[in-house]
Amino acid sequence: MSAGLKFKKAVKESSPLLIVGAASPLVAMLIERKGFQALYLSGGGYATFSFGLPDLGMTTPVELAEEARRIADRSSLPLLVDIDTGFGGPLMIERTVQLMEQAGVAAVHIEDQVFEKRCGHRQGKALVAKGLMQERIAAAVRGRKDPDFVIMARTDSPGIEKVGDVVKRAQAYREAGADMLFLEGSVDSELFRVVKEECGLPLLVNLTEFGKCKILTASELNAVGADMALYPLTLNRVMLGACSEALDELRAGQGGLLEKMQTRVELYDLIGYHDLEARSKFKE
């Protein structure tokens, strides 16, 4: 089963599918160990954790594909990757999709912001015309080799345009070949239900913390027709918060950090250390 087909199957069988952001291959392995069914690589999270940069379109598709490859290599879960606006014109969008597919990615989402994009929960976002976004989607579709590789259209129109215009964009993106839909930056959960009814594509809702979106429960997600719930940076934020507290404790000369740590035994079990060690030497 291809990665794309595995992702589609997970979406179909879950209510909704919980997609968790992985900051590294090791974190991806832990997410899988805990029983989740899908992974996410955030463009903003990748820029921040791997480069210490803000989410302002400062990374390249080659860099992103290499990170995706490392994650896909260490986890069997389908991986959804944020490719921003596609990193350029039609040919670059095609190449970006090919790079992701070659890296073992299951799905990508491409958005309708202008090329100088902003975080979806910041002010100052600007959208391209529906026609241009349709061209982006069409280029992404042309780029894939596996017809089950998922092209998800993200629209940042909620909060910028009226409900009717958001619906029209969703319908236009479906007509251009999008397999799934991602509504970003909405503060109105009822909008999810309306768009799902009018568009019919599997719908992703972003539950990022400290953003514009209301954090919905599973029952609330089902009520508005959400097929996927995205937690893009939850683990990143927990890790940074824990690191900050630990550093404060170290600086103050306090103990007590051991009880908060993953043990060496737990780490070795997660990465299969002893099995690999046993296979690492020739038998004489």
KAQUIBEL-V510756 format. One record per residue. N is the residue number from 1. D_FIRST is the distance of its C-alpha to the first C-alpha in whole Angstrom. Layout:
# KAQUIBEL-V510756
N;D_FIRST + N;D_FIRST
This chain:
# KAQUIBEL-V510756
1;0 + 2;4 + 3;7 + 4;8 + 5;6 + 6;6 + 7;10 + 8;11 + 9;10 + 10;12 + 11;15 + 12;15 + 13;16 + 14;18 + 15;22 + 16;21 + 17;19 + 18;20 + 19;19 + 20;21 + 21;23 + 22;22 + 23;25 + 24;24 + 25;21 + 26;24 + 27;24 + 28;20 + 29;20 + 30;23 + 31;21 + 32;18 + 33;21 + 34;22 + 35;19 + 36;18 + 37;15 + 38;15 + 39;17 + 40;19 + 41;21 + 42;24 + 43;26 + 44;30 + 45;29 + 46;27 + 47;31 + 48;33 + 49;31 + 50;31 + 51;34 + 52;36 + 53;36 + 54;36 + 55;33 + 56;35 + 57;33 + 58;34 + 59;31 + 60;29 + 61;25 + 62;25 + 63;26 + 64;24 + 65;21 + 66;22 + 67;22 + 68;19 + 69;18 + 70;20 + 71;18 + 72;15 + 73;16 + 74;17 + 75;15 + 76;11 + 77;12 + 78;11 + 79;14 + 80;16 + 81;19 + 82;22 + 83;24 + 84;27 + 85;28 + 86;26 + 87;29 + 88;31 + 89;31 + 90;29 + 91;28 + 92;27 + 93;25 + 94;23 + 95;23 + 96;22 + 97;19 + 98;18 + 99;19 + 100;17 + 101;14 + 102;15 + 103;16 + 104;12 + 105;13 + 106;11 + 107;14 + 108;18 + 109;21 + 110;24 + 111;27 + 112;31 + 113;33 + 114;35 + 115;34 + 116;37 + 117;35 + 118;35 + 119;34 + 120;33 + 121;35 + 122;38 + 123;41 + 124;42 + 125;38 + 126;39 + 127;36 + 128;36 + 129;36 + 130;34 + 131;34 + 132;33 + 133;30 + 134;29 + 135;29 + 136;27 + 137;24 + 138;25 + 139;25 + 140;21 + 141;20 + 142;21 + 143;20 + 144;16 + 145;14 + 146;11 + 147;12 + 148;10 + 149;11 + 150;14 + 151;18 + 152;20 + 153;23 + 154;26 + 155;29 + 156;32 + 157;35 + 158;35 + 159;39 + 160;39 + 161;39 + 162;40 + 163;38 + 164;38 + 165;37 + 166;34 + 167;33 + 168;34 + 169;32 + 170;29 + 171;29 + 172;30 + 173;27 + 174;25 + 175;27 + 176;26 + 177;22 + 178;21 + 179;18 + 180;19 + 181;23 + 182;24 + 183;28 + 184;30 + 185;33 + 186;34 + 187;37 + 188;37 + 189;34 + 190;35 + 191;34 + 192;31 + 193;31 + 194;33 + 195;31 + 196;28 + 197;30 + 198;31 + 199;28 + 200;25 + 201;22 + 202;20 + 203;23 + 204;23 + 205;26 + 206;27 + 207;29 + 208;30 + 209;33 + 210;37 + 211;36 + 212;37 + 213;34 + 214;35 + 215;33 + 216;32 + 217;31 + 218;28 + 219;30 + 220;32 + 221;28 + 222;27 + 223;31 + 224;30 + 225;27 + 226;25 + 227;21 + 228;21 + 229;23 + 230;23 + 231;25 + 232;25 + 233;28 + 234;29 + 235;29 + 236;30 + 237;33 + 238;33 + 239;33 + 240;36 + 241;38 + 242;38 + 243;39 + 244;42 + 245;43 + 246;43 + 247;45 + 248;47 + 249;48 + 250;48 + 251;50 + 252;53 + 253;53 + 254;51 + 255;49 + 256;47 + 257;43 + 258;42 + 259;41 + 260;39 + 261;37 + 262;34 + 263;35 + 264;35 + 265;33 + 266;31 + 267;30 + 268;29 + 269;27 + 270;25 + 271;24 + 272;25 + 273;28 + 274;30 + 275;27 + 276;27 + 277;30 + 278;31 + 279;28 + 280;30 + 281;33 + 282;34 + 283;36 + 284;39
